[in-house]
Amino acid sequence: MSYDIPDPFVPPLRFNTVQKNLYRGAYPREINLTFLKTLQLKVIISLTPNPITKETDPILYEFATANNIGLIHVECAQSGKGKKRGVPMGYTTVLQALNFMIHNEFAPVYIHCLNGGQVTSLVIACLRKLQFWSSISIFNEFINFTANITVNDRSFVEGFKGELNINSEDKVDWLWVGMSKGVVGSHPRIRVNETTSSTTSSSPVQESKMQLMDC
């Protein structure tokens, strides 16, 4: 008698739930795909030097295609090593990734770099800054996924700034729990422009959806 033994559920290295329908970890390998399928993902964000394509990673590409998962490439350099490692991205890159992470249109989302360490942690740290987390809370979370926090890492997160367009009709409900529009609008480092689909011809969600369709 033969038995049909299901594949094991093996999450990617450094996998964790960031918020509802938002997950983080390392580059998915073939052994991780059965687990990832259970998350019913809509989007995978790759913070990597090269995109996931049929040529670069046929197994992951076919998995995403078969499961209607959008592959978003946000170009970043490889994570550095040692106490003097640099920061492999700029604030524009972070804002691009955040746009997908904070809108329900794209959830559930899995965001990853090569090893699930520094690069992904920097983006999540900037998300926490957007959420008004304290520095000590941000860096306590950061250290759970990296060997250390460098001066460059701290400076990057503490100096994070920019402008973010958010569709208020589609933003995730966990972004600013219990905070008034006045508090959100007076964020000390990030200019938040809340819009609705009816008040703008090109919403942040629509722009990101076009990018998703181009991938």
LONU-21863 format. One line per 3 residues: their letters; for each residue z negated, x, y negated of N, C-alpha, C, O, CB. Coordinates in steps of 0.02 Angstrom, whole numbers, plus 50000, padded with zeros to 5 digits. Last residue first. Glycine has a CB too. Example, Ala and Ser with C-alpha at 12.3 -4.5 7.8 and 13.67 -1.06 7.14 Angstrom:
SA	49646:50642:50112:49643:50684:50053:49606:50645:49998:49598:50670:49943:49714:50704:50030 | 49610:50660:50284:49610:50615:50225:49610:50660:50165:49577:50712:50166:49548:50565:50224
//
This chain:
CDM	50728:50238:47798:50706:50290:47845:50738:50281:47914:50724:50320:47959:50629:50289:47851 | 50760:50133:47719:50805:50191:47716:50788:50243:47769:50829:50288:47783:50803:50223:47648 | 50657:50046:47734:50721:50027:47762:50770:50086:47765:50815:50088:47807:50752:49970:47723
LQM	50561:50113:47660:50551:50104:47732:50617:50087:47766:50631:50110:47821:50499:50048:47745 | 50611:50101:47533:50605:50167:47562:50599:50163:47638:50628:50203:47674:50545:50205:47533 | 50597:49963:47519:50663:49992:47517:50663:50062:47547:50710:50080:47583:50689:49995:47446
KSE	50459:49956:47520:50496:49925:47575:50567:49952:47577:50595:49961:47631:50496:49847:47567 | 50428:50017:47400:50409:50051:47462:50447:50022:47522:50464:50058:47569:50334:50046:47474 | 50478:49919:47313:50504:49987:47310:50489:50024:47375:50532:50059:47401:50474:50025:47250
QVP	50397:49809:47349:50469:49806:47357:50501:49875:47358:50545:49889:47398:50501:49763:47302 | 50271:49858:47311:50284:49841:47381:50359:49839:47395:50383:49865:47446:50252:49774:47399 | 50285:49872:47174:50273:49932:47216:50286:49919:47289:50309:49963:47325:50202:49957:47207
SSS	50425:49768:47119:50354:49780:47132:50346:49844:47173:50394:49867:47204:50322:49720:47168 | 50534:49731:47013:50531:49783:47064:50458:49803:47074:50433:49848:47042:50573:49845:47043 | 50515:49630:46925:50575:49627:46965:50575:49679:47021:50611:49672:47070:50636:49637:46922
TTS	50359:49548:46903:50398:49610:46900:50458:49605:46947:50453:49578:47002:50355:49670:46918 | 50292:49432:46922:50293:49460:46854:50332:49524:46848:50338:49551:46793:50223:49472:46832 | 50288:49392:47053:50324:49349:47006:50330:49378:46936:50368:49353:46895:50289:49283:47002
STT	50210:49483:47118:50281:49481:47136:50321:49441:47085:50381:49453:47075:50290:49451:47205 | 50102:49561:46998:50116:49511:47050:50191:49510:47063:50230:49534:47022:50089:49440:47030 | 49999:49707:46966:50054:49661:46952:50057:49608:47006:50019:49610:47055:50121:49700:46947
ENV	49895:49825:46896:49899:49770:46944:49953:49721:46921:49952:49698:46865:49832:49735:46952 | 49884:49988:46878:49924:49933:46851:49931:49880:46904:49968:49888:46952:49994:49958:46826 | 49767:50108:46847:49787:50057:46895:49822:50000:46858:49795:49969:46813:49725:50030:46933
RIR	49749:50275:46828:49771:50215:46792:49799:50165:46842:49849:50179:46876:49824:50233:46738 | 49614:50371:46871:49675:50339:46896:49690:50277:46855:49649:50232:46849:49668:50322:46971 | 49494:50416:46820:49547:50465:46834:49614:50434:46852:49666:50467:46847:49525:50509:46889
PHS	49401:50312:46794:49402:50371:46752:49461:50419:46762:49476:50459:46717:49339:50409:46762 | 49448:50143:46782:49440:50200:46827:49447:50265:46787:49495:50271:46748:49492:50199:46886 | 49453:50021:46721:49425:50077:46683:49411:50137:46728:49367:50178:46713:49360:50055:46648
GVV	49497:49927:46810:49542:49947:46756:49517:50005:46715:49555:50035:46677:49553:49889:46712 | 49383:49909:46888:49442:49941:46917:49489:49967:46862:49516:50021:46868:49480:49891:46962 | 49302:49843:46794:49281:49906:46823:49341:49944:46850:49349:50004:46838:49229:49895:46878
GKS	49380:49728:46770:49360:49772:46715:49340:49841:46740:49359:49891:46710:49304:49742:46676 | 49387:49665:46890:49448:49695:46864:49433:49743:46807:49468:49793:46798:49497:49641:46839 | 49240:49708:46987:49277:49666:46941:49340:49703:46918:49346:49764:46926:49234:49648:46880
MGV	49203:49726:47160:49214:49757:47094:49257:49712:47051:49305:49681:47075:49247:49826:47101 | 49190:49684:47292:49137:49668:47244:49145:49697:47175:49099:49693:47134:49074:49691:47271 | 49292:49809:47356:49248:49753:47373:49194:49745:47320:49156:49791:47305:49216:49764:47443
WLW	49430:49865:47343:49377:49865:47292:49331:49805:47304:49332:49757:47266:49407:49862:47221 | 49494:49863:47475:49504:49916:47426:49447:49921:47375:49418:49975:47365:49569:49905:47389 | 49496:49767:47571:49441:49815:47573:49443:49866:47516:49399:49909:47511:49441:49851:47638
DVK	49610:49690:47566:49548:49661:47540:49489:49709:47539:49438:49694:47509:49530:49601:47581 | 49760:49764:47501:49712:49754:47556:49645:49732:47528:49625:49752:47473:49704:49820:47597 | 49875:49673:47397:49831:49730:47410:49780:49713:47464:49760:49655:47472:49795:49751:47345
DES	49956:49567:47363:49966:49597:47429:49918:49654:47444:49919:49681:47499:50037:49622:47434 | 49936:49526:47236:49944:49473:47287:49947:49502:47358:49942:49465:47407:50006:49433:47273 | 49939:49640:47161:49874:49608:47172:49876:49553:47224:49825:49535:47253:49848:49580:47107
NIN	50019:49781:47190:50034:49710:47191:49969:49674:47209:49946:49678:47266:50091:49693:47242 | 49998:49921:47087:49973:49883:47145:49991:49810:47138:49979:49779:47085:49897:49891:47151 | 50036:50082:47040:50055:50012:47032:50036:49974:47095:50056:49992:47151:50131:50006:47018
LEG	49948:50213:46971:49962:50178:47033:49978:50104:47018:49937:50069:46987:49902:50184:47081 | 49947:50375:46908:49957:50305:46893:49980:50269:46956:50025:50293:46991:50009:50295:46836 | 49820:50504:46912:49888:50478:46915:49889:50405:46897:49840:50376:46875:49918:50489:46984
KFG	49717:50629:46993:49732:50582:46940:49804:50558:46948:49843:50587:46985:49721:50614:46870 | 49595:50736:47055:49647:50687:47071:49656:50636:47015:49608:50605:46992:49630:50651:47136 | 49497:50829:47042:49544:50823:46987:49598:50771:46998:49642:50763:46956:49576:50889:46975
EVF	49430:50820:47162:49393:50804:47101:49440:50795:47042:49425:50756:46996:49343:50859:47085 | 49532:50864:47249:49506:50796:47254:49471:50776:47189:49481:50721:47164:49457:50790:47313 | 49553:50998:47204:49608:50951:47210:49583:50879:47209:49609:50837:47172:49648:50964:47274
SRD	49427:51055:47215:49459:51050:47149:49515:50998:47150:49524:50960:47102:49486:51118:47127 | 49408:51051:47354:49363:51015:47308:49396:51003:47241:49393:50949:47212:49298:51053:47299 | 49512:51136:47398:49508:51067:47421:49467:51025:47372:49487:50972:47350:49477:51063:47492
NVT	49476:51257:47336:49539:51225:47319:49540:51151:47340:49565:51108:47303:49597:51262:47353 | 49357:51287:47401:49355:51274:47329:49419:51238:47307:49416:51193:47265:49347:51340:47289 | 49358:51200:47560:49367:51257:47516:49361:51236:47443:49360:51177:47426:49436:51291:47529
INA	49264:51149:47691:49294:51126:47629:49299:51185:47582:49249:51218:47567:49252:51068:47596 | 49298:51167:47869:49261:51181:47807:49297:51149:47749:49353:51124:47755:49254:51257:47797 | 49360:51108:47977:49310:51160:47990:49268:51174:47928:49209:51192:47934:49344:51224:48014
TFN	49373:50928:47969:49397:50996:47955:49341:51046:47968:49282:51028:47969:49422:51002:47882 | 49313:50808:47987:49380:50817:48016:49409:50886:48003:49465:50901:48025:49427:50765:47990 | 49194:50801:47921:49196:50777:47991:49261:50792:48026:49265:50790:48087:49183:50702:47992
IFE	49217:50835:47791:49195:50888:47836:49193:50866:47909:49190:50908:47953:49126:50913:47815 | 49249:50709:47733:49299:50762:47739:49279:50813:47792:49321:50832:47834:49308:50798:47671 | 49127:50644:47725:49178:50618:47770:49230:50673:47784:49252:50681:47841:49212:50556:47740
NFI	49068:50725:47629:49035:50717:47693:49084:50690:47745:49084:50712:47803:48974:50670:47687 | 49154:50705:47522:49156:50770:47556:49117:50769:47622:49132:50809:47666:49130:50824:47511 | 49123:50572:47486:49192:50592:47501:49193:50656:47543:49228:50660:47593:49232:50602:47437
SIS	48987:50578:47458:49010:50536:47514:49081:50556:47535:49096:50558:47595:49009:50462:47494 | 48989:50663:47347:48952:50684:47407:48973:50643:47468:48977:50670:47523:48876:50677:47396 | 49063:50589:47254:49090:50652:47280:49054:50673:47344:49086:50697:47391:49083:50708:47229
SWF	49068:50412:47289:49039:50471:47257:49067:50534:47290:49091:50532:47346:48962:50469:47263 | 49209:50301:47275:49158:50335:47315:49130:50394:47275:49165:50423:47233:49187:50359:47383 | 49309:50225:47214:49247:50240:47177:49192:50269:47220:49133:50261:47204:49223:50177:47143
QLK	49430:50217:47275:49381:50165:47292:49313:50176:47257:49266:50139:47271:49371:50164:47366 | 49490:50333:47236:49517:50271:47208:49468:50214:47220:49464:50168:47179:49585:50254:47240 | 49418:50415:47321:49408:50422:47249:49433:50359:47213:49402:50335:47165:49443:50485:47221
RLC	49472:50376:47441:49401:50362:47428:49386:50368:47354:49345:50331:47327:49356:50410:47469 | 49601:50428:47424:49592:50356:47432:49520:50337:47416:49507:50288:47382:49610:50334:47504 | 49567:50563:47424:49593:50533:47362:49590:50457:47365:49578:50424:47314:49665:50556:47349
AIV	49529:50574:47557:49480:50588:47505:49502:50559:47438:49461:50533:47400:49469:50664:47498 | 49650:50550:47620:49596:50502:47628:49543:50512:47575:49514:50464:47550:49565:50507:47699 | 49717:50667:47580:49743:50602:47560:49688:50549:47565:49680:50507:47521:49804:50582:47603
LST	49637:50765:47641:49646:50765:47568:49671:50697:47544:49648:50673:47492:49695:50821:47548 | 49650:50734:47777:49585:50727:47745:49591:50726:47669:49553:50690:47635:49539:50784:47766 | 49782:50770:47804:49762:50699:47806:49697:50688:47770:49688:50638:47735:49757:50675:47879
VQG	49762:50911:47785:49812:50873:47747:49794:50798:47745:49792:50768:47692:49882:50882:47777 | 49655:50956:47872:49653:50963:47800:49700:50915:47763:49679:50881:47716:49670:51032:47781 | 49685:50869:48016:49632:50901:47978:49642:50898:47903:49637:50845:47873:49627:50972:47998
GNL	49782:50829:48104:49732:50780:48084:49676:50807:48041:49625:50774:48030:49702:50749:48145 | 49884:50919:48128:49823:50924:48169:49768:50874:48151:49714:50877:48179:49795:50993:48164 | 49991:50870:48050:50003:50903:48114:49941:50904:48159:49946:50891:48219:50027:50974:48102
CHI	49941:50706:47996:49973:50769:47981:49984:50804:48049:49986:50770:48100:49930:50815:47932 | 49952:50526:47978:49936:50587:48015:49969:50648:47982:50018:50642:47946:49958:50581:48088 | 49911:50356:47985:49931:50412:47943:49908:50477:47977:49852:50481:48002:49900:50406:47872
YVP	49960:50197:48029:49931:50259:48056:49957:50317:48014:50018:50326:48008:49949:50269:48133 | 49928:50030:47981:49958:50095:47965:49921:50151:48003:49860:50151:48008:49954:50108:47889 | 49966:49855:48008:49924:49915:48016:49963:49980:48007:50023:49985:48023:49892:49914:48085
AFE	50030:49856:47840:49976:49863:47888:49993:49828:47954:50029:49778:47955:49911:49833:47858 | 50123:49832:47742:50137:49887:47788:50084:49895:47843:50091:49937:47887:50143:49951:47750 | 50077:49727:47665:50147:49725:47689:50159:49776:47745:50200:49765:47789:50194:49739:47630
NHI	49956:49758:47611:49957:49724:47675:50027:49723:47707:50033:49717:47768:49932:49654:47668 | 49932:49915:47536:49967:49851:47534:49973:49822:47605:49992:49856:47652:50036:49860:47503 | 49880:50042:47545:49839:49991:47512:49874:49923:47505:49848:49878:47471:49818:50015:47444
MFN	49969:50132:47603:49904:50121:47634:49866:50061:47606:49823:50033:47640:49863:50182:47628 | 50080:50146:47523:50088:50114:47588:50021:50094:47618:50017:50044:47653:50125:50161:47636 | 50021:50211:47414:50058:50148:47403:50069:50110:47468:50067:50049:47469:50125:50163:47370
LAQ	49974:50331:47464:49927:50277:47449:49962:50210:47442:49934:50158:47461:49888:50293:47386 | 50091:50409:47468:50059:50388:47530:50011:50329:47518:50009:50283:47559:50020:50447:47562 | 50112:50424:47330:50164:50395:47372:50134:50369:47438:50150:50314:47459:50219:50447:47387
LVT	49998:50491:47292:50010:50424:47266:50063:50387:47307:50058:50327:47318:50032:50427:47192 | 50020:50614:47357:49963:50572:47375:49975:50500:47353:49963:50454:47391:49898:50599:47344 | 50132:50661:47287:50135:50650:47359:50080:50603:47382:50091:50558:47422:50131:50716:47397
TYG	50079:50677:47161:50133:50629:47171:50140:50611:47244:50153:50554:47261:50199:50657:47144 | 49989:50782:47178:49963:50715:47169:50017:50661:47178:50002:50606:47200:49932:50708:47100 | 50050:50889:47312:50033:50874:47243:50010:50802:47237:50010:50765:47287:50093:50886:47196
MPV	50004:51001:47449:50036:50942:47419:50016:50934:47347:49971:50969:47323:50018:50878:47459 | 49922:51094:47514:49993:51089:47532:50029:51029:47502:50081:51009:47529:49999:51087:47605 | 49819:51210:47438:49828:51138:47448:49903:51125:47458:49943:51142:47414:49799:51097:47387
GRK	49772:51362:47526:49795:51323:47470:49799:51249:47487:49783:51228:47542:49862:51348:47447 | 49629:51450:47587:49691:51412:47598:49708:51371:47537:49665:51347:47500:49683:51367:47660 | 49520:51530:47588:49562:51535:47529:49628:51496:47538:49676:51507:47501:49578:51607:47514
KGK	49455:51517:47708:49421:51492:47648:49464:51494:47586:49447:51463:47535:49359:51532:47637 | 49577:51470:47836:49530:51513:47802:49502:51482:47738:49523:51428:47717:49562:51578:47786 | 49744:51405:47824:49686:51427:47862:49641:51470:47818:49662:51502:47770:49709:51467:47925
GSQ	49837:51253:47782:49821:51324:47781:49761:51341:47823:49731:51297:47855:49809:51346:47709 | 49951:51138:47853:49883:51152:47831:49871:51228:47833:49892:51262:47879:49832:51115:47876 | 50121:51142:47796:50071:51146:47848:50003:51161:47818:49997:51191:47765:50089:51199:47900
ACE	50172:51032:47661:50172:51095:47697:50120:51093:47752:50079:51047:47755:50159:51155:47649 | 50246:50870:47664:50190:50913:47649:50198:50978:47688:50229:50979:47741:50121:50879:47666 | 50332:50721:47631:50337:50792:47645:50276:50832:47620:50257:50827:47561:50400:50820:47613
VHI	50316:50585:47716:50292:50609:47651:50285:50685:47658:50237:50709:47688:50223:50574:47629 | 50409:50472:47802:50396:50543:47795:50376:50559:47724:50415:50548:47677:50457:50585:47817 | 50381:50335:47903:50382:50358:47834:50366:50432:47832:50314:50453:47858:50333:50317:47790
LGI	50447:50225:48013:50428:50295:48008:50437:50319:47936:50493:50322:47910:50469:50340:48057 | 50396:50067:48071:50430:50106:48021:50403:50177:48017:50342:50187:48018:50424:50072:47953 | 50413:49998:48229:50368:50035:48185:50409:50076:48135:50452:50115:48156:50319:50081:48226
NNA	50463:49924:48338:50475:49903:48269:50426:49934:48220:50400:49901:48175:50471:49826:48264 | 50457:49980:48462:50400:49939:48441:50404:49917:48368:50354:49895:48339:50335:49977:48453 | 50570:50056:48475:50559:50003:48524:50504:49955:48503:50504:49897:48522:50541:50033:48591
TAF	50549:50149:48370:50606:50102:48369:50594:50042:48415:50606:49985:48396:50670:50138:48389 | 50438:50220:48417:50434:50183:48354:50490:50130:48350:50477:50074:48329:50439:50231:48294 | 50493:50275:48535:50433:50232:48538:50428:50189:48475:50417:50128:48480:50369:50275:48545
EYL	50594:50353:48482:50612:50296:48524:50553:50248:48532:50563:50187:48534:50635:50319:48594 | 50514:50448:48415:50563:50408:48378:50581:50345:48418:50584:50290:48391:50626:50449:48363 | 50444:50508:48518:50408:50470:48468:50454:50424:48429:50436:50368:48412:50371:50517:48420
IPD	50557:50564:48586:50509:50520:48621:50471:50477:48571:50466:50416:48580:50459:50563:48663 | 50628:50647:48495:50660:50587:48523:50610:50539:48556:50621:50478:48554:50711:50607:48574 | 50606:50731:48367:50556:50706:48415:50583:50641:48447:50562:50587:48427:50487:50695:48381
TEK	50722:50776:48303:50662:50818:48301:50609:50797:48352:50573:50839:48379:50631:50815:48232 | 50821:50677:48327:50834:50747:48345:50769:50788:48349:50761:50830:48394:50881:50779:48293 | 50771:50560:48281:50795:50561:48351:50806:50632:48374:50802:50647:48434:50860:50521:48358
TIP	50627:50612:48183:50695:50585:48192:50713:50587:48266:50676:50612:48308:50747:50625:48150 | 50505:50632:48071:50515:50614:48141:50583:50581:48147:50594:50528:48118:50458:50567:48167 | 50527:50767:47949:50520:50697:47971:50526:50690:48046:50550:50734:48081:50571:50654:47937
NPT	50425:50913:47914:50488:50882:47934:50477:50810:47958:50424:50795:47985:50522:50924:47990 | 50294:50941:47870:50351:50975:47839:50418:50941:47854:50462:50939:47811:50355:51047:47864 | 50198:50786:47848:50221:50844:47886:50279:50879:47850:50309:50851:47804:50243:50824:47956
LSI	50128:50656:47864:50117:50706:47811:50134:50774:47840:50090:50814:47855:50042:50703:47784 | 50195:50507:47907:50191:50576:47930:50186:50623:47870:50233:50629:47830:50253:50595:47973 | 50142:50350:47945:50154:50395:47889:50144:50466:47913:50089:50484:47936:50107:50378:47828
IVK	50202:50213:48027:50172:50278:48039:50192:50323:47980:50252:50332:47966:50195:50310:48108 | 50181:50037:48025:50204:50097:47992:50166:50158:48017:50106:50156:48028:50197:50091:47915 | 50132:49940:48106:50194:49925:48070:50225:49989:48042:50286:49995:48036:50181:49875:48014
LQL	50050:49939:48266:50066:49970:48202:50131:49943:48173:50178:49926:48209:50071:50045:48210 | 49961:49896:48369:50013:49851:48341:50034:49875:48271:50037:49836:48223:49987:49778:48337 | 49872:49966:48442:49855:49956:48371:49905:49910:48336:49892:49887:48280:49853:50023:48335
TKL	49926:49988:48566:49874:49937:48561:49855:49921:48488:49826:49869:48475:49812:49958:48598 | 50008:50097:48546:50039:50031:48553:49988:49976:48546:50005:49922:48522:50074:50026:48620 | 49921:50204:48550:49947:50183:48485:49979:50114:48489:49977:50076:48440:49997:50233:48459
FTL	49905:50216:48691:49849:50196:48648:49874:50169:48581:49851:50117:48558:49802:50257:48635 | 50031:50256:48728:50003:50195:48757:49945:50170:48715:49938:50110:48705:49980:50208:48829 | 50043:50379:48657:50083:50321:48638:50058:50255:48667:50063:50203:48634:50154:50332:48660
NIE	49981:50496:48692:49946:50451:48646:49982:50385:48635:49952:50339:48607:49938:50486:48579 | 50065:50572:48768:50006:50544:48802:49969:50494:48758:49929:50454:48784:49960:50599:48823 | 50155:50619:48672:50176:50568:48720:50117:50534:48754:50118:50474:48766:50221:50598:48773
RPY	50063:50631:48516:50098:50659:48573:50114:50603:48623:50091:50547:48616:50056:50715:48607 | 50053:50619:48340:50051:50586:48406:50092:50622:48458:50149:50642:48445:50075:50513:48400 | 49959:50727:48242:50027:50709:48263:50025:50678:48332:49998:50708:48378:50074:50772:48262
AGR	49793:50656:48213:49842:50710:48217:49910:50683:48238:49918:50623:48250:49819:50764:48267 | 49735:50525:48103:49730:50570:48160:49782:50624:48156:49812:50636:48104:49736:50532:48225 | 49688:50355:48056:49707:50424:48042:49701:50466:48105:49667:50448:48153:49664:50453:47985
YLN	49721:50186:48005:49698:50235:48053:49724:50304:48034:49775:50310:48001:49719:50217:48125 | 49691:50026:47954:49712:50092:47929:49679:50145:47973:49618:50149:47978:49691:50101:47854 | 49637:49905:47990:49709:49914:47996:49735:49978:47963:49794:49983:47947:49744:49855:47965
KQV	49495:49935:47895:49530:49886:47937:49605:49897:47933:49634:49898:47878:49511:49815:47916 | 49487:50114:47877:49470:50046:47856:49505:49999:47904:49541:50021:47948:49490:50032:47780 | 49494:50220:47970:49475:50231:47900:49449:50167:47870:49395:50166:47840:49535:50258:47859
TNF	49460:50265:48131:49476:50208:48089:49450:50222:48019:49390:50234:48010:49445:50142:48118 | 49530:50415:48203:49474:50377:48176:49501:50317:48137:49557:50317:48113:49429:50422:48131 | 49570:50562:48298:49583:50491:48280:49520:50458:48253:49465:50471:48277:49609:50452:48342
RLP	49575:50694:48334:49541:50675:48272:49556:50604:48250:49555:50588:48190:49560:50724:48217 | 49721:50672:48431:49667:50716:48410:49641:50694:48342:49679:50676:48297:49692:50790:48406 | 49755:50501:48481:49774:50567:48455:49712:50607:48436:49658:50580:48426:49819:50559:48394
PVF	49682:50425:48630:49697:50426:48558:49719:50496:48536:49702:50545:48569:49637:50404:48517 | 49736:50366:48778:49712:50429:48748:49730:50430:48675:49789:50435:48658:49744:50490:48785 | 49725:50270:48907:49725:50260:48835:49693:50323:48803:49632:50331:48802:49685:50196:48815
PDP	49835:50301:49047:49769:50305:49013:49777:50295:48938:49829:50310:48910:49735:50372:49028 | 49943:50180:49123:49934:50243:49087:49866:50243:49052:49842:50191:49031:49990:50253:49036 | 49894:50095:49275:49915:50097:49205:49904:50166:49174:49861:50204:49196:49879:50044:49164
IDY	49958:50102:49435:49903:50125:49394:49926:50131:49321:49973:50168:49307:49876:50193:49419 | 49996:50005:49558:50025:50020:49492:49968:50038:49444:49935:49994:49417:50067:49958:49465 | 49987:50062:49723:49954:50031:49667:49989:50052:49602:50008:50110:49594:49879:50049:49665
SM	50043:50028:49890:50045:50066:49828:50014:50026:49771:50014:49965:49772:50118:50085:49810 | 50000:50042:50059:50000:50000:50000:50000:50044:49938:49962:50092:49933:49939:49952:50000
//
